[in-house]
Amino acid sequence: RREPLALINLKKKNEETGEEELSSRLDHCKAKATRHIFLIRHSQYNLDGRADKDRTLTPLGREQAELTGHRLASLGLKFDQIIHSSMTRATETTEIISKHLPGVKKISTDLLREGAPIEPDPPVSHWKPEAVQYYEDGARIEAAFRNFIHRADAKQEEDSYEIFVCHANVIRYIVCRALQFPPEGWLRLSLNNGSITHLVIRPNGRVALRTLGDTGFMPPDKITRT
């Protein structure tokens, strides 16, 4: 619902000026800027932790976050904000990355927490959450997609660069939805810890995937996918 025609009331069209006024109103509603979305998967964490607060980053995970932060800083972009999942492993990854990007504001959200977005097709034998999880998590993750992944607001004048630090399931689902691929295929994608996925959203709403799960900036012995 971000197409210019969806943002104006056609019933109020002035019959005297006709198409000329309509064109002017449409121009006023058109996006001008491009949004660059950088989706970062959290670094390696302690899988033995029972509660979220115990699932902290491992020493290797902290190294991975440093490498990711250094890579983002090396791009020389003016990042607008870092929005991150409120889960411990994503918050800790964000804190380390943000040291390399001084002055960039950080925003925590529950919408980006890990979960089961939609029943995968084909199914896998090693991961079968309860059906209720798909209803609970799926609605939230879909809400995250609709809330964060869209064309720029018509009032935005310059291109923006935003970082989202979250989780593999969330990122994979968002990529499928953004590219208009069947979202049930999300589990066919694989993402390394600390990886960078880059989506570009043009003013006309078209989306391009620049990179998916990039960890080429990490030494091979630092790459994990747990």
C-alpha positions as a printed NumPy array, in Angstrom:
array([[  0.   ,   0.   ,   0.   ],
       [  2.818,   2.411,  -0.762],
       [  2.064,   2.902,  -4.439],
       [  1.247,   6.612,  -4.956],
       [ -2.234,   5.77 ,  -6.267],
       [ -2.987,   4.039,  -2.958],
       [ -2.023,   7.145,  -0.979],
       [ -4.5  ,   9.603,  -2.447],
       [ -8.285,   9.806,  -2.43 ],
       [ -9.323,   9.586,  -6.078],
       [-12.887,  10.546,  -5.183],
       [-11.655,  14.022,  -4.308],
       [-10.241,  14.544,  -7.792],
       [-11.044,  18.051,  -9.058],
       [-13.13 ,  17.722, -12.182],
       [-11.939,  21.101, -13.542],
       [ -8.197,  20.455, -13.415],
       [ -8.572,  16.724, -14.066],
       [ -5.449,  14.749, -14.93 ],
       [ -3.117,  17.682, -14.28 ],
       [ -4.039,  17.849, -10.594],
       [ -3.945,  14.074, -10.266],
       [ -0.429,  13.997, -11.709],
       [  0.686,  16.683,  -9.262],
       [ -0.742,  14.821,  -6.296],
       [  0.86 ,  11.568,  -7.442],
       [  4.271,  13.255,  -7.704],
       [  3.865,  14.492,  -4.141],
       [  3.372,  10.897,  -2.963],
       [  6.232,   9.325,  -4.93 ],
       [  9.345,   8.155,  -3.11 ],
       [ 12.574,   9.841,  -4.212],
       [ 15.249,   8.033,  -2.225],
       [ 16.681,   4.511,  -2.193],
       [ 16.882,   2.492,   1.017],
       [ 19.847,   0.208,   1.645],
       [ 19.063,  -2.5  ,   4.196],
       [ 21.958,  -4.425,   5.772],
       [ 20.721,  -7.559,   7.557],
       [ 23.33 ,  -8.93 ,   9.951],
       [ 23.063, -12.349,  11.54 ],
       [ 24.274, -12.409,  15.156],
       [ 27.642, -14.012,  15.923],
       [ 28.289, -17.472,  17.371],
       [ 26.764, -17.917,  20.824],
       [ 26.606, -20.391,  23.704],
       [ 24.166, -23.085,  22.599],
       [ 24.099, -24.675,  26.064],
       [ 22.347, -21.716,  27.669],
       [ 18.82 , -22.604,  28.795],
       [ 17.472, -19.07 ,  29.033],
       [ 18.058, -16.257,  26.567],
       [ 20.236, -14.351,  29.07 ],
       [ 22.603, -17.352,  29.187],
       [ 22.988, -17.542,  25.412],
       [ 25.832, -15.061,  25.279],
       [ 28.445, -14.767,  22.538],
       [ 31.394, -17.143,  22.602],
       [ 34.942, -15.726,  22.383],
       [ 34.888, -16.628,  18.668],
       [ 31.495, -14.944,  18.34 ],
       [ 32.933, -11.738,  19.746],
       [ 35.759, -11.935,  17.211],
       [ 33.232, -12.416,  14.426],
       [ 31.286,  -9.339,  15.545],
       [ 34.483,  -7.291,  15.528],
       [ 35.199,  -8.432,  11.978],
       [ 31.64 ,  -7.605,  10.88 ],
       [ 31.822,  -4.174,  12.497],
       [ 35.158,  -3.472,  10.819],
       [ 33.743,  -4.563,   7.456],
       [ 30.692,  -2.292,   7.765],
       [ 32.884,   0.66 ,   8.786],
       [ 35.202,   0.035,   5.826],
       [ 32.303,   0.563,   3.401],
       [ 32.508,   4.289,   4.124],
       [ 28.725,   4.7  ,   4.299],
       [ 26.794,   7.089,   6.513],
       [ 24.608,   4.647,   8.424],
       [ 21.374,   6.102,   9.779],
       [ 20.585,   3.595,  12.514],
       [ 21.067,   0.093,  13.886],
       [ 17.851,  -1.744,  14.72 ],
       [ 18.428,  -4.991,  16.578],
       [ 16.588,  -7.928,  18.081],
       [ 16.161,  -7.708,  21.84 ],
       [ 17.618, -11.211,  22.313],
       [ 20.969, -11.38 ,  24.131],
       [ 23.083, -12.682,  21.256],
       [ 21.806,  -9.984,  18.881],
       [ 22.191,  -7.232,  21.481],
       [ 25.785,  -8.239,  22.237],
       [ 26.6  ,  -8.433,  18.524],
       [ 25.16 ,  -4.938,  18.091],
       [ 27.219,  -3.516,  20.956],
       [ 30.445,  -4.765,  19.383],
       [ 29.521,  -3.649,  15.864],
       [ 28.482,  -0.202,  17.082],
       [ 31.982,   0.463,  18.439],
       [ 33.11 ,   0.621,  14.816],
       [ 30.248,   2.975,  13.897],
       [ 30.365,   5.759,  16.513],
       [ 27.375,   8.064,  16.64 ],
       [ 24.943,   5.661,  14.938],
       [ 21.855,   5.293,  17.132],
       [ 20.742,   1.845,  18.299],
       [ 17.111,   0.734,  18.616],
       [ 16.003,  -2.542,  20.227],
       [ 12.82 ,  -4.33 ,  19.124],
       [ 11.022,  -7.556,  20.008],
       [  9.71 ,  -7.857,  16.435],
       [ 13.077,  -9.151,  15.205],
       [ 13.451, -11.924,  17.803],
       [ 14.158, -15.421,  16.476],
       [ 11.272, -17.766,  15.758],
       [  9.492, -20.043,  13.307],
       [  8.237, -17.786,  10.487],
       [  6.318, -20.283,   8.353],
       [  6.304, -24.059,   7.894],
       [  9.178, -24.792,   5.494],
       [  8.738, -26.574,   2.195],
       [ 10.32 , -29.045,   1.821],
       [ 10.222, -30.003,   5.527],
       [ 13.344, -31.029,   7.422],
       [ 13.617, -33.852,   9.921],
       [ 15.955, -32.168,  12.397],
       [ 13.749, -29.128,  13.096],
       [ 10.036, -29.548,  13.822],
       [  8.629, -26.91 ,  16.146],
       [  5.105, -27.146,  17.521],
       [  2.47 , -25.925,  15.051],
       [  1.436, -23.134,  17.428],
       [  4.909, -21.586,  17.04 ],
       [  4.242, -20.819,  13.39 ],
       [  1.128, -18.869,  14.352],
       [  2.778, -16.985,  17.202],
       [  6.181, -16.303,  15.643],
       [  4.951, -16.1  ,  12.069],
       [  2.609, -13.185,  12.695],
       [  5.347, -11.288,  14.533],
       [  8.025, -11.89 ,  11.896],
       [  5.609, -10.947,   9.116],
       [  4.875,  -7.76 ,  11.079],
       [  8.626,  -7.076,  11.225],
       [  8.832,  -7.462,   7.444],
       [  5.931,  -5.077,   6.825],
       [  7.179,  -2.579,   9.384],
       [ 10.804,  -2.371,   8.257],
       [ 11.077,  -3.533,   4.627],
       [  9.416,  -1.023,   2.304],
       [ 10.262,   1.813,  -0.049],
       [ 11.37 ,   5.159,   1.378],
       [  8.821,   7.636,   2.647],
       [  7.951,  10.351,   0.12 ],
       [  9.425,  12.937,   2.526],
       [ 12.849,  11.235,   2.526],
       [ 15.19 ,  13.288,   0.332],
       [ 18.456,  11.307,   0.51 ],
       [ 19.348,   7.631,   0.219],
       [ 19.494,   5.85 ,   3.573],
       [ 21.703,   3.063,   4.951],
       [ 20.255,   1.016,   7.802],
       [ 21.571,  -1.97 ,   9.734],
       [ 19.356,  -4.689,  11.201],
       [ 21.012,  -7.17 ,  13.57 ],
       [ 18.843, -10.232,  14.071],
       [ 18.601, -13.957,  13.353],
       [ 18.929, -16.482,  10.542],
       [ 15.246, -17.472,  10.344],
       [ 14.111, -13.854,  10.368],
       [ 16.603, -12.785,   7.694],
       [ 15.853, -15.737,   5.42 ],
       [ 12.115, -15.123,   5.627],
       [ 12.545, -11.38 ,   5.002],
       [ 14.701, -12.055,   1.923],
       [ 12.1  , -14.405,   0.425],
       [  9.274, -11.944,   1.105],
       [ 11.211,  -8.936,  -0.195],
       [ 12.103, -10.696,  -3.452],
       [  8.549, -12.069,  -3.815],
       [  9.804, -15.658,  -3.696],
       [  7.614, -18.319,  -2.051],
       [  8.268, -17.674,   1.665],
       [  7.95 , -21.404,   2.417],
       [ 11.38 , -21.799,   0.83 ],
       [ 13.164, -19.781,   3.523],
       [ 14.919, -22.811,   5.026],
       [ 16.668, -23.52 ,   1.709],
       [ 18.909, -20.519,   2.388],
       [ 21.89 , -20.74 ,   4.727],
       [ 23.577, -17.914,   6.644],
       [ 26.894, -17.824,   8.506],
       [ 27.271, -16.138,  11.874],
       [ 28.057, -12.442,  11.544],
       [ 27.169, -12.475,   7.852],
       [ 25.976,  -9.455,   5.872],
       [ 22.925,  -9.541,   3.589],
       [ 22.327,  -6.374,   1.554],
       [ 18.892,  -5.481,   0.161],
       [ 18.255,  -2.392,  -1.977],
       [ 14.754,  -0.899,  -2.19 ],
       [ 14.282,   1.54 ,  -5.065],
       [ 11.78 ,   4.441,  -5.039],
       [  9.432,   2.467,  -7.311],
       [  9.333,  -0.374,  -4.77 ],
       [ 11.55 ,  -2.764,  -6.69 ],
       [ 13.948,  -4.776,  -4.538],
       [ 17.396,  -6.119,  -5.41 ],
       [ 19.615,  -8.466,  -3.421],
       [ 23.217,  -7.239,  -3.539],
       [ 24.717,  -9.852,  -1.203],
       [ 23.361, -12.848,   0.716],
       [ 25.153, -14.053,   3.844],
       [ 28.519, -12.532,   2.939],
       [ 31.407, -13.56 ,   5.229],
       [ 34.201, -13.175,   2.68 ],
       [ 35.77 , -10.598,   4.986],
       [ 36.396, -13.273,   7.672],
       [ 39.361, -15.674,   7.726],
       [ 38.155, -19.231,   6.926],
       [ 38.923, -20.45 ,  10.462],
       [ 36.596, -17.82 ,  11.946],
       [ 33.516, -18.799,   9.917],
       [ 30.707, -20.728,  11.646],
       [ 27.024, -21.38 ,  11.002],
       [ 25.705, -22.555,  14.388]])
